[in-house]
Amino acid sequence: MGFADDHQWSQRHLSHYVEGDLSHRARSRLDRHARDCAECGRGLRAMRALARLVRGLDGLAPVRAPGTIFDRIRPAGAGGSPAPQTV
């Protein structure tokens, strides 16, 4: 397998790597490739950072949408056009 094959494979498996869903052999393959590929190295660091952020959300209270948010949305078949949006 060449660099391009490893690159495509690594791109598809970054999240599996971070989640711990890869075998030892597959993790080693991605580790080797990420050492030589700046793009995959950055992708791996970004996935790890995202995983840390998501884990940090566990203790937070849920965020509720404002009660009026659905006033702006109308189904296409409801007989009217969407309400104008203000910016």
Biopython code that builds the backbone (N, CA, C, O; Angstrom):
import numpy as np
from Bio.PDB.StructureBuilder import StructureBuilder

atoms = [
    (1, "MET", "N", (0.841, -1.182, 0.000)),
    (1, "MET", "CA", (0.000, 0.000, 0.000)),
    (1, "MET", "C", (0.879, 1.236, 0.000)),
    (1, "MET", "O", (1.931, 1.274, 0.639)),
    (2, "GLY", "N", (0.431, 2.242, -0.726)),
    (2, "GLY", "CA", (1.197, 3.469, -0.810)),
    (2, "GLY", "C", (0.662, 4.538, 0.113)),
    (2, "GLY", "O", (-0.320, 4.353, 0.831)),
    (3, "PHE", "N", (1.350, 5.666, 0.065)),
    (3, "PHE", "CA", (0.976, 6.802, 0.900)),
    (3, "PHE", "C", (-0.456, 7.241, 0.629)),
    (3, "PHE", "O", (-1.207, 7.514, 1.566)),
    (4, "ALA", "N", (-0.845, 7.312, -0.650)),
    (4, "ALA", "CA", (-2.200, 7.765, -1.002)),
    (4, "ALA", "C", (-3.249, 6.814, -0.439)),
    (4, "ALA", "O", (-4.282, 7.258, 0.063)),
    (5, "ASP", "N", (-2.995, 5.514, -0.516)),
    (5, "ASP", "CA", (-3.938, 4.541, 0.049)),
    (5, "ASP", "C", (-4.064, 4.720, 1.560)),
    (5, "ASP", "O", (-5.171, 4.729, 2.099)),
    (6, "ASP", "N", (-2.926, 4.862, 2.241)),
    (6, "ASP", "CA", (-2.949, 5.071, 3.686)),
    (6, "ASP", "C", (-3.639, 6.385, 4.031)),
    (6, "ASP", "O", (-4.347, 6.478, 5.034)),
    (7, "HIS", "N", (-3.430, 7.398, 3.196)),
    (7, "HIS", "CA", (-4.043, 8.693, 3.461)),
    (7, "HIS", "C", (-5.569, 8.590, 3.395)),
    (7, "HIS", "O", (-6.265, 9.059, 4.295)),
    (8, "GLN", "N", (-6.077, 7.988, 2.349)),
    (8, "GLN", "CA", (-7.534, 7.842, 2.219)),
    (8, "GLN", "C", (-8.091, 7.003, 3.361)),
    (8, "GLN", "O", (-9.121, 7.346, 3.942)),
    (9, "TRP", "N", (-7.421, 5.916, 3.680)),
    (9, "TRP", "CA", (-7.867, 5.059, 4.769)),
    (9, "TRP", "C", (-7.852, 5.827, 6.095)),
    (9, "TRP", "O", (-8.797, 5.746, 6.879)),
    (10, "SER", "N", (-6.771, 6.567, 6.333)),
    (10, "SER", "CA", (-6.636, 7.321, 7.584)),
    (10, "SER", "C", (-7.720, 8.375, 7.716)),
    (10, "SER", "O", (-8.287, 8.547, 8.796)),
    (11, "GLN", "N", (-8.015, 9.080, 6.640)),
    (11, "GLN", "CA", (-9.057, 10.102, 6.678)),
    (11, "GLN", "C", (-10.409, 9.500, 7.081)),
    (11, "GLN", "O", (-11.178, 10.119, 7.817)),
    (12, "ARG", "N", (-10.684, 8.308, 6.597)),
    (12, "ARG", "CA", (-11.961, 7.654, 6.917)),
    (12, "ARG", "C", (-12.007, 7.115, 8.347)),
    (12, "ARG", "O", (-13.090, 6.836, 8.861)),
    (13, "HIS", "N", (-10.859, 6.965, 8.993)),
    (13, "HIS", "CA", (-10.817, 6.310, 10.300)),
    (13, "HIS", "C", (-10.367, 7.215, 11.450)),
    (13, "HIS", "O", (-10.130, 6.720, 12.552)),
    (14, "LEU", "N", (-10.245, 8.501, 11.228)),
    (14, "LEU", "CA", (-9.802, 9.409, 12.297)),
    (14, "LEU", "C", (-10.731, 9.345, 13.508)),
    (14, "LEU", "O", (-10.259, 9.236, 14.640)),
    (15, "SER", "N", (-12.033, 9.412, 13.287)),
    (15, "SER", "CA", (-12.956, 9.402, 14.429)),
    (15, "SER", "C", (-12.942, 8.047, 15.132)),
    (15, "SER", "O", (-13.060, 7.987, 16.356)),
    (16, "HIS", "N", (-12.800, 6.963, 14.376)),
    (16, "HIS", "CA", (-12.725, 5.632, 14.991)),
    (16, "HIS", "C", (-11.481, 5.521, 15.869)),
    (16, "HIS", "O", (-11.515, 4.904, 16.933)),
    (17, "TYR", "N", (-10.382, 6.123, 15.413)),
    (17, "TYR", "CA", (-9.141, 6.124, 16.180)),
    (17, "TYR", "C", (-9.360, 6.818, 17.520)),
    (17, "TYR", "O", (-9.035, 6.272, 18.574)),
    (18, "VAL", "N", (-9.910, 8.017, 17.468)),
    (18, "VAL", "CA", (-10.106, 8.817, 18.685)),
    (18, "VAL", "C", (-11.100, 8.150, 19.633)),
    (18, "VAL", "O", (-10.949, 8.244, 20.851)),
    (19, "GLU", "N", (-12.105, 7.483, 19.092)),
    (19, "GLU", "CA", (-13.109, 6.818, 19.922)),
    (19, "GLU", "C", (-12.628, 5.476, 20.466)),
    (19, "GLU", "O", (-13.312, 4.851, 21.277)),
    (20, "GLY", "N", (-11.451, 5.031, 20.020)),
    (20, "GLY", "CA", (-10.911, 3.765, 20.500)),
    (20, "GLY", "C", (-11.528, 2.550, 19.835)),
    (20, "GLY", "O", (-11.495, 1.453, 20.391)),
    (21, "ASP", "N", (-12.096, 2.738, 18.638)),
    (21, "ASP", "CA", (-12.784, 1.652, 17.949)),
    (21, "ASP", "C", (-11.910, 0.903, 16.946)),
    (21, "ASP", "O", (-12.428, 0.106, 16.163)),
    (22, "LEU", "N", (-10.612, 1.137, 16.951)),
    (22, "LEU", "CA", (-9.718, 0.458, 16.015)),
    (22, "LEU", "C", (-8.893, -0.604, 16.745)),
    (22, "LEU", "O", (-8.589, -0.479, 17.931)),
    (23, "SER", "N", (-8.550, -1.628, 16.013)),
    (23, "SER", "CA", (-7.662, -2.656, 16.562)),
    (23, "SER", "C", (-6.276, -2.045, 16.776)),
    (23, "SER", "O", (-5.979, -0.959, 16.278)),
    (24, "HIS", "N", (-5.450, -2.749, 17.513)),
    (24, "HIS", "CA", (-4.084, -2.284, 17.754)),
    (24, "HIS", "C", (-3.338, -2.098, 16.433)),
    (24, "HIS", "O", (-2.622, -1.114, 16.246)),
    (25, "ARG", "N", (-3.511, -3.035, 15.542)),
    (25, "ARG", "CA", (-2.838, -2.964, 14.234)),
    (25, "ARG", "C", (-3.304, -1.738, 13.432)),
    (25, "ARG", "O", (-2.489, -1.038, 12.831)),
    (26, "ALA", "N", (-4.613, -1.488, 13.429)),
    (26, "ALA", "CA", (-5.151, -0.337, 12.693)),
    (26, "ALA", "C", (-4.691, 0.977, 13.331)),
    (26, "ALA", "O", (-4.381, 1.933, 12.620)),
    (27, "ARG", "N", (-4.645, 1.030, 14.658)),
    (27, "ARG", "CA", (-4.159, 2.234, 15.346)),
    (27, "ARG", "C", (-2.700, 2.505, 14.981)),
    (27, "ARG", "O", (-2.314, 3.649, 14.743)),
    (28, "SER", "N", (-1.899, 1.447, 14.940)),
    (28, "SER", "CA", (-0.491, 1.601, 14.567)),
    (28, "SER", "C", (-0.357, 2.122, 13.139)),
    (28, "SER", "O", (0.494, 2.966, 12.859)),
    (29, "ARG", "N", (-1.192, 1.621, 12.244)),
    (29, "ARG", "CA", (-1.164, 2.085, 10.859)),
    (29, "ARG", "C", (-1.462, 3.579, 10.782)),
    (29, "ARG", "O", (-0.769, 4.325, 10.090)),
    (30, "LEU", "N", (-2.494, 4.006, 11.494)),
    (30, "LEU", "CA", (-2.849, 5.418, 11.464)),
    (30, "LEU", "C", (-1.779, 6.265, 12.141)),
    (30, "LEU", "O", (-1.458, 7.352, 11.660)),
    (31, "ASP", "N", (-1.229, 5.787, 13.239)),
    (31, "ASP", "CA", (-0.136, 6.502, 13.918)),
    (31, "ASP", "C", (1.041, 6.736, 12.973)),
    (31, "ASP", "O", (1.560, 7.847, 12.875)),
    (32, "ARG", "N", (1.455, 5.673, 12.280)),
    (32, "ARG", "CA", (2.584, 5.794, 11.349)),
    (32, "ARG", "C", (2.284, 6.814, 10.254)),
    (32, "ARG", "O", (3.125, 7.650, 9.922)),
    (33, "HIS", "N", (1.092, 6.737, 9.704)),
    (33, "HIS", "CA", (0.746, 7.648, 8.620)),
    (33, "HIS", "C", (0.674, 9.097, 9.128)),
    (33, "HIS", "O", (1.169, 10.009, 8.465)),
    (34, "ALA", "N", (0.067, 9.306, 10.285)),
    (34, "ALA", "CA", (-0.105, 10.666, 10.815)),
    (34, "ALA", "C", (1.228, 11.322, 11.158)),
    (34, "ALA", "O", (1.334, 12.548, 11.142)),
    (35, "ARG", "N", (2.235, 10.527, 11.467)),
    (35, "ARG", "CA", (3.569, 11.095, 11.722)),
    (35, "ARG", "C", (4.155, 11.719, 10.465)),
    (35, "ARG", "O", (4.867, 12.720, 10.544)),
    (36, "ASP", "N", (3.861, 11.135, 9.302)),
    (36, "ASP", "CA", (4.419, 11.606, 8.034)),
    (36, "ASP", "C", (3.488, 12.522, 7.249)),
    (36, "ASP", "O", (3.928, 13.167, 6.298)),
    (37, "CYS", "N", (2.224, 12.593, 7.620)),
    (37, "CYS", "CA", (1.228, 13.365, 6.865)),
    (37, "CYS", "C", (0.706, 14.502, 7.741)),
    (37, "CYS", "O", (0.000, 14.272, 8.723)),
    (38, "ALA", "N", (1.061, 15.719, 7.377)),
    (38, "ALA", "CA", (0.641, 16.874, 8.174)),
    (38, "ALA", "C", (-0.881, 16.994, 8.236)),
    (38, "ALA", "O", (-1.431, 17.341, 9.281)),
    (39, "GLU", "N", (-1.557, 16.713, 7.138)),
    (39, "GLU", "CA", (-3.021, 16.833, 7.104)),
    (39, "GLU", "C", (-3.685, 15.848, 8.067)),
    (39, "GLU", "O", (-4.592, 16.222, 8.810)),
    (40, "CYS", "N", (-3.243, 14.615, 8.056)),
    (40, "CYS", "CA", (-3.823, 13.623, 8.962)),
    (40, "CYS", "C", (-3.421, 13.889, 10.411)),
    (40, "CYS", "O", (-4.202, 13.639, 11.329)),
    (41, "GLY", "N", (-2.215, 14.392, 10.617)),
    (41, "GLY", "CA", (-1.807, 14.776, 11.967)),
    (41, "GLY", "C", (-2.702, 15.869, 12.525)),
    (41, "GLY", "O", (-3.130, 15.803, 13.677)),
    (42, "ARG", "N", (-2.987, 16.890, 11.693)),
    (42, "ARG", "CA", (-3.903, 17.961, 12.120)),
    (42, "ARG", "C", (-5.307, 17.415, 12.346)),
    (42, "ARG", "O", (-5.976, 17.792, 13.308)),
    (43, "GLY", "N", (-5.751, 16.531, 11.462)),
    (43, "GLY", "CA", (-7.077, 15.941, 11.615)),
    (43, "GLY", "C", (-7.209, 15.161, 12.901)),
    (43, "GLY", "O", (-8.237, 15.225, 13.575)),
    (44, "LEU", "N", (-6.176, 14.428, 13.238)),
    (44, "LEU", "CA", (-6.180, 13.654, 14.474)),
    (44, "LEU", "C", (-6.228, 14.567, 15.695)),
    (44, "LEU", "O", (-6.979, 14.312, 16.636)),
    (45, "ARG", "N", (-5.427, 15.629, 15.679)),
    (45, "ARG", "CA", (-5.461, 16.589, 16.796)),
    (45, "ARG", "C", (-6.824, 17.271, 16.898)),
    (45, "ARG", "O", (-7.323, 17.490, 18.002)),
    (46, "ALA", "N", (-7.423, 17.605, 15.770)),
    (46, "ALA", "CA", (-8.738, 18.255, 15.777)),
    (46, "ALA", "C", (-9.811, 17.311, 16.314)),
    (46, "ALA", "O", (-10.680, 17.732, 17.078)),
    (47, "MET", "N", (-9.755, 16.048, 15.923)),
    (47, "MET", "CA", (-10.737, 15.077, 16.418)),
    (47, "MET", "C", (-10.589, 14.862, 17.921)),
    (47, "MET", "O", (-11.584, 14.726, 18.633)),
    (48, "ARG", "N", (-9.347, 14.833, 18.402)),
    (48, "ARG", "CA", (-9.126, 14.686, 19.847)),
    (48, "ARG", "C", (-9.676, 15.893, 20.602)),
    (48, "ARG", "O", (-10.300, 15.741, 21.653)),
    (49, "ALA", "N", (-9.445, 17.090, 20.066)),
    (49, "ALA", "CA", (-9.947, 18.307, 20.720)),
    (49, "ALA", "C", (-11.470, 18.311, 20.728)),
    (49, "ALA", "O", (-12.085, 18.675, 21.730)),
    (50, "LEU", "N", (-12.074, 17.912, 19.626)),
    (50, "LEU", "CA", (-13.536, 17.856, 19.555)),
    (50, "LEU", "C", (-14.093, 16.853, 20.555)),
    (50, "LEU", "O", (-15.094, 17.127, 21.216)),
    (51, "ALA", "N", (-13.457, 15.704, 20.669)),
    (51, "ALA", "CA", (-13.910, 14.691, 21.626)),
    (51, "ALA", "C", (-13.834, 15.222, 23.056)),
    (51, "ALA", "O", (-14.730, 14.968, 23.859)),
    (52, "ARG", "N", (-12.759, 15.966, 23.379)),
    (52, "ARG", "CA", (-12.646, 16.552, 24.730)),
    (52, "ARG", "C", (-13.765, 17.561, 24.966)),
    (52, "ARG", "O", (-14.344, 17.598, 26.052)),
    (53, "LEU", "N", (-14.072, 18.374, 23.968)),
    (53, "LEU", "CA", (-15.134, 19.365, 24.119)),
    (53, "LEU", "C", (-16.489, 18.700, 24.314)),
    (53, "LEU", "O", (-17.276, 19.126, 25.159)),
    (54, "VAL", "N", (-16.758, 17.674, 23.550)),
    (54, "VAL", "CA", (-18.041, 16.977, 23.655)),
    (54, "VAL", "C", (-18.172, 16.324, 25.026)),
    (54, "VAL", "O", (-19.235, 16.384, 25.645)),
    (55, "ARG", "N", (-17.095, 15.699, 25.502)),
    (55, "ARG", "CA", (-17.151, 15.091, 26.847)),
    (55, "ARG", "C", (-17.405, 16.153, 27.909)),
    (55, "ARG", "O", (-18.045, 15.869, 28.921)),
    (56, "GLY", "N", (-16.915, 17.368, 27.696)),
    (56, "GLY", "CA", (-17.116, 18.441, 28.655)),
    (56, "GLY", "C", (-18.545, 18.946, 28.712)),
    (56, "GLY", "O", (-18.917, 19.643, 29.656)),
    (57, "LEU", "N", (-19.352, 18.608, 27.718)),
    (57, "LEU", "CA", (-20.745, 19.054, 27.684)),
    (57, "LEU", "C", (-21.654, 18.222, 28.578)),
    (57, "LEU", "O", (-22.778, 18.630, 28.872)),
    (58, "ASP", "N", (-21.180, 17.065, 29.008)),
    (58, "ASP", "CA", (-22.019, 16.148, 29.781)),
    (58, "ASP", "C", (-22.634, 16.786, 31.024)),
    (58, "ASP", "O", (-23.793, 16.512, 31.334)),
    (59, "GLY", "N", (-21.907, 17.611, 31.727)),
    (59, "GLY", "CA", (-22.403, 18.171, 32.978)),
    (59, "GLY", "C", (-23.209, 19.445, 32.825)),
    (59, "GLY", "O", (-23.706, 19.975, 33.819)),
    (60, "LEU", "N", (-23.352, 19.951, 31.618)),
    (60, "LEU", "CA", (-24.064, 21.207, 31.408)),
    (60, "LEU", "C", (-25.573, 20.994, 31.337)),
    (60, "LEU", "O", (-26.051, 19.944, 30.909)),
    (61, "ALA", "N", (-26.297, 21.999, 31.760)),
    (61, "ALA", "CA", (-27.752, 21.954, 31.653)),
    (61, "ALA", "C", (-28.145, 22.073, 30.186)),
    (61, "ALA", "O", (-27.457, 22.744, 29.417)),
    (62, "PRO", "N", (-29.226, 21.441, 29.792)),
    (62, "PRO", "CA", (-29.653, 21.541, 28.397)),
    (62, "PRO", "C", (-29.998, 22.984, 28.031)),
    (62, "PRO", "O", (-30.477, 23.754, 28.863)),
    (63, "VAL", "N", (-29.749, 23.325, 26.796)),
    (63, "VAL", "CA", (-30.065, 24.659, 26.297)),
    (63, "VAL", "C", (-31.419, 24.594, 25.615)),
    (63, "VAL", "O", (-31.637, 23.760, 24.736)),
    (64, "ARG", "N", (-32.319, 25.462, 26.013)),
    (64, "ARG", "CA", (-33.661, 25.467, 25.426)),
    (64, "ARG", "C", (-33.736, 26.545, 24.357)),
    (64, "ARG", "O", (-33.207, 27.643, 24.527)),
    (65, "ALA", "N", (-34.385, 26.224, 23.274)),
    (65, "ALA", "CA", (-34.591, 27.195, 22.202)),
    (65, "ALA", "C", (-35.628, 28.211, 22.663)),
    (65, "ALA", "O", (-36.525, 27.869, 23.434)),
    (66, "PRO", "N", (-35.519, 29.450, 22.206)),
    (66, "PRO", "CA", (-36.529, 30.445, 22.566)),
    (66, "PRO", "C", (-37.910, 29.989, 22.092)),
    (66, "PRO", "O", (-38.032, 29.355, 21.044)),
    (67, "GLY", "N", (-38.931, 30.310, 22.855)),
    (67, "GLY", "CA", (-40.289, 29.904, 22.513)),
    (67, "GLY", "C", (-40.754, 30.415, 21.166)),
    (67, "GLY", "O", (-41.623, 29.804, 20.543)),
    (68, "THR", "N", (-40.198, 31.517, 20.705)),
    (68, "THR", "CA", (-40.652, 32.101, 19.440)),
    (68, "THR", "C", (-39.917, 31.560, 18.224)),
    (68, "THR", "O", (-40.202, 31.977, 17.101)),
    (69, "ILE", "N", (-38.992, 30.653, 18.420)),
    (69, "ILE", "CA", (-38.198, 30.187, 17.282)),
    (69, "ILE", "C", (-39.055, 29.514, 16.215)),
    (69, "ILE", "O", (-38.764, 29.633, 15.025)),
    (70, "PHE", "N", (-40.094, 28.819, 16.622)),
    (70, "PHE", "CA", (-40.923, 28.136, 15.650)),
    (70, "PHE", "C", (-41.884, 29.073, 14.944)),
    (70, "PHE", "O", (-42.490, 28.691, 13.943)),
    (71, "ASP", "N", (-42.035, 30.286, 15.442)),
    (71, "ASP", "CA", (-42.860, 31.273, 14.747)),
    (71, "ASP", "C", (-42.238, 31.674, 13.422)),
    (71, "ASP", "O", (-42.942, 32.156, 12.534)),
    (72, "ARG", "N", (-40.943, 31.488, 13.271)),
    (72, "ARG", "CA", (-40.253, 31.856, 12.033)),
    (72, "ARG", "C", (-40.301, 30.750, 10.991)),
    (72, "ARG", "O", (-39.960, 30.979, 9.830)),
    (73, "ILE", "N", (-40.709, 29.585, 11.380)),
    (73, "ILE", "CA", (-40.671, 28.439, 10.480)),
    (73, "ILE", "C", (-42.096, 28.034, 10.133)),
    (73, "ILE", "O", (-42.930, 27.830, 11.015)),
    (74, "ARG", "N", (-42.359, 27.922, 8.850)),
    (74, "ARG", "CA", (-43.661, 27.430, 8.420)),
    (74, "ARG", "C", (-43.442, 26.312, 7.415)),
    (74, "ARG", "O", (-42.617, 26.441, 6.511)),
    (75, "PRO", "N", (-44.162, 25.235, 7.563)),
    (75, "PRO", "CA", (-44.040, 24.173, 6.566)),
    (75, "PRO", "C", (-44.482, 24.691, 5.196)),
    (75, "PRO", "O", (-45.391, 25.515, 5.101)),
    (76, "ALA", "N", (-43.841, 24.208, 4.150)),
    (76, "ALA", "CA", (-44.145, 24.671, 2.794)),
    (76, "ALA", "C", (-45.607, 24.455, 2.441)),
    (76, "ALA", "O", (-46.168, 25.254, 1.691)),
    (77, "GLY", "N", (-46.238, 23.424, 2.943)),
    (77, "GLY", "CA", (-47.634, 23.135, 2.605)),
    (77, "GLY", "C", (-48.635, 23.774, 3.546)),
    (77, "GLY", "O", (-49.810, 23.409, 3.519)),
    (78, "ALA", "N", (-48.213, 24.713, 4.377)),
    (78, "ALA", "CA", (-49.115, 25.295, 5.376)),
    (78, "ALA", "C", (-49.919, 26.454, 4.808)),
    (78, "ALA", "O", (-50.663, 27.099, 5.547)),
    (79, "GLY", "N", (-49.791, 26.732, 3.536)),
    (79, "GLY", "CA", (-50.612, 27.777, 2.941)),
    (79, "GLY", "C", (-50.075, 29.168, 3.137)),
    (79, "GLY", "O", (-50.827, 30.134, 3.012)),
    (80, "GLY", "N", (-48.849, 29.302, 3.427)),
    (80, "GLY", "CA", (-48.278, 30.646, 3.601)),
    (80, "GLY", "C", (-46.796, 30.633, 3.337)),
    (80, "GLY", "O", (-46.174, 29.575, 3.243)),
    (81, "SER", "N", (-46.252, 31.785, 3.222)),
    (81, "SER", "CA", (-44.814, 31.887, 3.031)),
    (81, "SER", "C", (-44.163, 32.017, 4.395)),
    (81, "SER", "O", (-44.813, 32.406, 5.365)),
    (82, "PRO", "N", (-42.892, 31.695, 4.470)),
    (82, "PRO", "CA", (-42.205, 31.817, 5.756)),
    (82, "PRO", "C", (-42.235, 33.255, 6.250)),
    (82, "PRO", "O", (-42.239, 34.203, 5.465)),
    (83, "ALA", "N", (-42.255, 33.391, 7.554)),
    (83, "ALA", "CA", (-42.248, 34.727, 8.152)),
    (83, "ALA", "C", (-40.949, 35.421, 7.811)),
    (83, "ALA", "O", (-39.910, 34.767, 7.722)),
    (84, "PRO", "N", (-40.979, 36.733, 7.618)),
    (84, "PRO", "CA", (-39.741, 37.438, 7.299)),
    (84, "PRO", "C", (-38.766, 37.343, 8.463)),
    (84, "PRO", "O", (-39.152, 37.365, 9.632)),
    (85, "GLN", "N", (-37.500, 37.236, 8.109)),
    (85, "GLN", "CA", (-36.458, 37.148, 9.131)),
    (85, "GLN", "C", (-35.887, 38.517, 9.370)),
    (85, "GLN", "O", (-35.689, 39.296, 8.437)),
    (86, "THR", "N", (-35.625, 38.806, 10.613)),
    (86, "THR", "CA", (-34.966, 40.055, 10.958)),
    (86, "THR", "C", (-33.538, 39.761, 11.312)),
    (86, "THR", "O", (-33.232, 38.730, 11.912)),
    (87, "VAL", "N", (-32.680, 40.649, 10.948)),
    (87, "VAL", "CA", (-31.261, 40.457, 11.221)),
    (87, "VAL", "C", (-30.766, 41.528, 12.144)),
    (87, "VAL", "O", (-29.586, 41.542, 12.497)),
]
sb = StructureBuilder()
sb.init_structure("model")
sb.init_model(0)
sb.init_chain("A")
sb.init_seg("    ")
for serial, (resi, resn, name, xyz) in enumerate(atoms, 1):
    if name == "N":
        sb.init_residue(resn, " ", resi, " ")
    sb.init_atom(name, np.array(xyz, "f"), 0.0, 1.0, " ", f" {name:<3s}", serial, name[0])
structure = sb.get_structure()
